[in-house]
Structures are given as structure tokens and as C-alpha cells.
């Protein structure tokens, strides 16, 4: 199973790591940390050195009840950093965490190679056609509502069946638009309670029937630290545990804050299947 990034085929048979670079002041774990060029470059260099295949850059916080910002502000945060990263690391593979088609277009033109959309095209109906024209891989996530109100929509009669129906419909729409490389993100923490997140994790291998690579973003989320009565800053060990469970169910990409530890998860779980 491969995806095409800038003409380079990325083999997802062996899972890959996507390192997170948040440019927002209010993200749940590292908001406001990456405040200048030097800090950004040092962080990205470490993630690449530690083994990240992709760097996911986001400038719009999608945590519950996050503040809404304009498209202009999102681009103002993103574009200078994209220029900095592509100039410093010419071979870098950058994913853009956005639900806006114009942000996607300008980011790809600035050197990014993948779009990671929390809304699967539902928050901007130009997104699927735009991604198709850009000829880049597309990560589509499951979420009901918006970041501002999603936790009010955490009601399901059958969580897994409803999510599979959702992805079947969104994959069909993406294919109809002409998108070739589609990646599925179940959206841990998005319009889901802690109990629902663990139900999802328990049945993650059900999503193999979609025949698409699965991306999981569990890193340091409240589904880890709330049951442990700790905090995001103390959730690395729990992240490692849940990433391992995900890998055992066929996850192809781990989206994480801590690349080295995620790479170790992959290396050790690969020992269980040395022929792969």
C-alpha cells in the first residue's frame, strides 16, 4: 500500500510516523510553544532526525471549544513557516492540517504535499475538488459538527457502523472528485466521549474493510490522561500503550508529538511480524 508525495512513493506496509507541528497559541498540549523560527526549526529537525516521514503543520486549533480564526489569520500563521521549512529541509514531506480549500491550495503551492482535513470535506464543499486538482494525498477524519460544538454531537446508536457508513460515503465522494490517495483517520477525541474512544480503539481493525491506510492521532489526548487523573504533559507512556494497540490492528500512520517513542513502538511491533 503506497501513497504518492511529490512523485515519491511512500510504502505504508511498514507504518510511518507523522510528527506534529502546532502553530496555534491554544492547542491542548503544545499551544504557543513554537513561537519563533529558531524553535520551530529545532523541533522539526529533531522530529526528522528521530524518524518522522511526515510533518503535520496546523495553524487552526481543533481542540474542543477552540477559538475560531479567519482564513487570513490561518494563512498568516502557515505560509511563512512553510517557506522556512522547505528552504531549510528541501526533501521534507509536509502535511497541512486544514479544512479550508484555499488554505490547502496555497499551502501545496508553498511546498506542502498532503492535506489532513478534520471534516472530510464537510466544512468546505470545495475541498474535495481542490485536493483532486492538486493531485496530493488526502487524510479524511471522522467528526460530527465543528471543533466549537463537536462534543455536543457525541451520540450514536452504533458507533462503529455509523463511522463505517460515514467513511464509505466520504470515500465515494472523494473518488468521484478524482482523489487517488485517500487515508482514513477515525478521529479519536472528536465528537466522542472517553468511553466511545475506547470502543473505537477496541474495534479499530473493523476499518480495514475500507481498504484504505488508517491514520491514528491519539497522542497525549484526554482519553489517556483523564482515566489516569494526570495531564497531557504526563501522557507519553499512555500514548505509547495506545499507539501499540493501534499498530497491532493495522494502523499505517501514527500522528504524534513524540516521534522517537512512536518509532520505537513501530520497531518493536514489527518484531511480531518479521516477514512483513
C-alpha positions as CSV (number, residue, x, y, z in Angstrom):
1,X,0.0,0.0,0.0
2,X,1.6,3.2,-1.2
3,X,0.8,6.9,-1.5
4,X,2.4,9.4,-3.8
5,X,4.1,12.5,-2.2
6,X,5.8,14.9,-4.7
7,X,6.5,12.0,-7.0
8,X,7.9,9.8,-4.3
9,X,6.1,6.6,-3.5
10,X,5.7,6.1,0.3
11,X,5.3,2.5,1.3
12,X,2.9,2.2,4.2
13,X,3.3,-1.6,4.5
14,X,5.6,-0.7,7.4
15,X,3.9,2.0,9.5
16,X,5.1,5.6,9.3
17,X,5.2,8.4,11.8
18,X,3.7,11.9,11.3
19,X,5.2,14.5,13.6
20,X,3.0,17.3,14.8
21,X,4.0,21.0,14.5
22,X,1.3,23.2,16.0
23,X,1.5,26.9,15.1
24,X,-1.6,27.7,17.3
25,X,-1.4,29.6,20.7
26,X,-4.2,27.4,22.2
27,X,-3.6,23.8,21.3
28,X,-4.3,21.4,24.2
29,X,-0.7,20.2,24.6
30,X,1.9,22.5,22.9
31,X,-0.1,25.7,22.2
32,X,2.2,28.7,21.9
33,X,5.4,26.7,22.3
34,X,6.7,27.1,18.7
35,X,6.9,30.9,18.9
36,X,9.9,31.7,16.7
37,X,11.8,30.4,13.7
38,X,14.7,29.0,15.8
39,X,12.4,26.9,18.0
40,X,10.4,25.7,15.0
41,X,13.5,24.6,13.1
42,X,15.0,22.9,16.1
43,X,11.7,21.0,16.8
44,X,11.3,19.9,13.2
45,X,14.9,18.9,12.8
46,X,14.6,16.7,15.9
47,X,11.4,15.1,14.6
48,X,13.0,14.3,11.2
49,X,16.2,13.0,12.8
50,X,14.1,10.8,15.1
51,X,12.4,9.2,12.1
52,X,9.3,11.2,11.1
53,X,8.3,10.6,7.5
54,X,5.8,13.4,7.5
55,X,5.5,16.7,9.4
56,X,1.9,17.8,10.0
57,X,1.6,21.6,10.3
58,X,-1.5,23.1,11.7
59,X,-2.5,26.7,12.3
60,X,-6.1,26.3,13.4
61,X,-6.7,24.7,16.8
62,X,-9.3,21.9,16.6
63,X,-9.4,21.1,20.3
64,X,-13.0,21.2,21.8
65,X,-14.4,24.7,22.0
66,X,-11.3,26.1,20.3
67,X,-11.4,29.8,19.2
68,X,-12.5,30.2,15.5
69,X,-10.0,32.2,13.4
70,X,-10.3,33.6,9.9
71,X,-8.8,32.1,6.8
72,X,-6.5,35.1,6.5
73,X,-5.1,34.5,10.0
74,X,-4.6,30.8,9.3
75,X,-2.6,31.6,6.2
76,X,-0.6,34.3,8.0
77,X,0.5,31.7,10.5
78,X,1.1,29.0,8.0
79,X,2.8,30.4,4.9
80,X,6.0,31.9,6.5
81,X,6.7,28.7,8.3
82,X,6.1,26.6,5.1
83,X,8.6,28.8,3.3
84,X,11.1,28.4,6.2
85,X,10.8,24.6,6.4
86,X,11.0,24.0,2.6
87,X,14.0,26.3,2.4
88,X,15.8,24.6,5.3
89,X,14.7,21.0,4.6
90,X,14.3,20.6,0.8
91,X,13.2,17.0,1.0
92,X,10.6,17.5,3.8
93,X,7.2,16.0,3.3
94,X,4.7,18.4,4.9
95,X,1.1,17.7,5.6
96,X,-1.3,20.6,6.2
97,X,-3.9,20.3,8.9
98,X,-6.8,22.4,7.5
99,X,-10.4,22.1,6.5
100,X,-10.3,25.1,4.1
101,X,-9.8,24.6,0.4
102,X,-8.0,27.9,-0.2
103,X,-5.6,27.2,2.6
104,X,-5.0,23.8,1.1
105,X,-4.3,25.2,-2.3
106,X,-1.9,27.9,-1.1
107,X,-0.1,25.5,1.2
108,X,0.5,23.0,-1.5
109,X,1.8,25.8,-3.8
110,X,4.2,26.7,-1.0
111,X,5.7,23.2,-0.9
112,X,3.4,21.0,1.2
113,X,2.5,17.6,-0.2
114,X,-0.6,16.3,1.7
115,X,-3.9,17.7,3.1
116,X,-5.2,16.5,6.5
117,X,-8.8,17.5,6.8
118,X,-10.7,17.1,10.1
119,X,-14.0,17.5,8.4
120,X,-13.5,15.1,5.4
121,X,-14.7,17.9,3.1
122,X,-17.9,18.7,5.1
123,X,-16.8,22.2,6.3
124,X,-15.7,23.4,2.9
125,X,-17.5,21.9,-0.1
126,X,-14.7,23.0,-2.4
127,X,-12.2,20.9,-0.6
128,X,-12.5,17.5,-2.4
129,X,-12.4,19.1,-5.9
130,X,-9.4,21.3,-4.8
131,X,-7.4,18.3,-3.5
132,X,-8.2,16.4,-6.7
133,X,-6.8,19.2,-8.8
134,X,-3.7,19.4,-6.6
135,X,-3.0,15.7,-7.0
136,X,-2.0,15.1,-3.4
137,X,-2.9,12.5,-0.8
138,X,-5.9,13.4,1.4
139,X,-6.5,12.4,5.0
140,X,-10.2,12.4,5.9
141,X,-11.2,12.4,9.5
142,X,-14.4,11.4,11.2
143,X,-16.1,14.3,13.1
144,X,-19.7,15.4,13.7
145,X,-20.2,19.2,13.9
146,X,-17.3,21.6,14.3
147,X,-14.5,21.9,16.8
148,X,-16.6,24.5,18.6
149,X,-19.6,22.2,19.1
150,X,-18.5,18.7,18.3
151,X,-18.7,17.3,21.9
152,X,-22.5,18.1,21.8
153,X,-22.8,15.5,19.0
154,X,-21.2,12.5,20.7
155,X,-24.4,10.4,20.4
156,X,-24.6,7.2,18.4
157,X,-26.8,4.2,18.1
158,X,-23.9,2.1,16.8
159,X,-20.6,4.0,16.8
160,X,-18.6,1.7,14.5
161,X,-21.4,1.1,12.0
162,X,-22.2,4.8,11.8
163,X,-18.5,5.6,11.3
164,X,-18.1,3.0,8.6
165,X,-21.1,4.4,6.7
166,X,-19.7,7.9,7.1
167,X,-16.3,6.9,5.6
168,X,-17.9,4.8,2.8
169,X,-19.9,7.9,1.8
170,X,-16.9,10.3,2.1
171,X,-14.5,7.9,0.2
172,X,-17.1,7.6,-2.6
173,X,-17.3,11.4,-2.8
174,X,-13.5,11.8,-2.8
175,X,-13.1,9.2,-5.5
176,X,-15.9,10.9,-7.6
177,X,-13.9,14.1,-7.4
178,X,-10.8,12.4,-8.6
179,X,-8.7,12.0,-5.4
180,X,-6.4,9.0,-5.8
181,X,-4.6,8.6,-2.4
182,X,-7.1,8.5,0.5
183,X,-6.2,8.0,4.1
184,X,-8.7,7.4,6.9
185,X,-8.5,9.0,10.4
186,X,-11.2,7.7,12.9
187,X,-10.9,11.0,14.8
188,X,-10.1,10.0,18.4
189,X,-11.5,12.7,20.7
190,X,-13.6,14.3,18.0
191,X,-17.3,14.2,18.8
192,X,-16.6,11.1,21.0
193,X,-16.7,10.5,24.8
194,X,-13.8,8.8,26.5
195,X,-15.9,5.5,26.6
196,X,-16.6,5.9,22.8
197,X,-12.9,6.5,22.1
198,X,-12.0,3.1,23.8
199,X,-14.9,1.4,22.0
200,X,-13.4,2.7,18.8
201,X,-9.9,1.6,19.7
202,X,-11.2,-1.9,20.6
203,X,-12.7,-2.2,17.1
204,X,-10.1,-0.3,15.1
205,X,-9.4,-3.3,12.8
206,X,-13.0,-3.0,11.6
207,X,-11.9,-0.1,9.4
208,X,-9.7,-2.4,7.4
209,X,-12.7,-3.2,5.3
210,X,-12.5,0.3,3.8
211,X,-9.2,-0.8,2.1
212,X,-7.5,2.5,2.9
213,X,-4.5,3.3,5.1
214,X,-5.5,4.2,8.6
215,X,-4.0,7.2,10.5
216,X,-4.4,7.4,14.2
217,X,-3.9,10.6,16.3
218,X,-4.1,9.6,20.0
219,X,-1.0,11.4,21.2
220,X,-1.4,12.9,24.7
221,X,-5.2,13.3,24.4
222,X,-7.6,13.4,27.2
223,X,-8.7,9.8,26.6
224,X,-5.3,8.9,28.1
225,X,-4.8,11.4,30.9
226,X,-8.4,11.6,32.2
227,X,-8.7,7.9,33.2
228,X,-5.3,8.2,34.8
229,X,-6.1,11.5,36.6
230,X,-3.0,13.2,35.2
231,X,-2.4,15.7,32.4
232,X,-1.3,15.9,28.7
233,X,2.3,16.6,29.9
234,X,2.3,13.2,31.7
235,X,0.6,11.2,28.9
236,X,3.6,9.9,26.9
237,X,3.6,6.5,28.5
238,X,-0.1,6.1,27.9
239,X,0.3,7.3,24.3
240,X,2.9,4.6,23.7
241,X,0.5,1.9,25.1
242,X,-2.4,3.0,22.9
243,X,-0.2,3.5,19.8
244,X,1.0,-0.1,20.2
245,X,-2.6,-1.3,20.4
246,X,-3.4,0.6,17.2
247,X,-0.4,-0.8,15.4
248,X,-1.5,-4.3,16.3
249,X,-4.7,-3.6,14.5
250,X,-3.1,-2.4,11.3
251,X,-2.6,1.3,11.7
252,X,-0.4,2.7,8.9
253,X,0.4,6.2,10.2
254,X,0.9,7.4,13.8
255,X,0.3,11.1,14.2
256,X,2.3,12.1,17.3
257,X,4.1,14.8,19.4
258,X,6.9,12.4,20.4
259,X,8.4,10.8,17.3
260,X,11.3,8.8,18.8
261,X,8.9,6.9,21.1
262,X,6.5,6.2,18.2
263,X,9.3,4.9,16.1
264,X,10.2,2.5,18.9
265,X,6.6,1.3,19.0
266,X,6.8,0.5,15.3
267,X,10.2,-1.2,15.5
268,X,9.1,-3.4,18.4
269,X,5.7,-4.3,17.0
270,X,7.4,-5.2,13.7
271,X,9.3,-7.9,15.6
272,X,6.0,-9.7,15.9
273,X,5.8,-9.9,12.1
274,X,9.4,-10.1,10.9
275,X,8.3,-11.3,7.5
276,X,6.5,-8.0,6.8
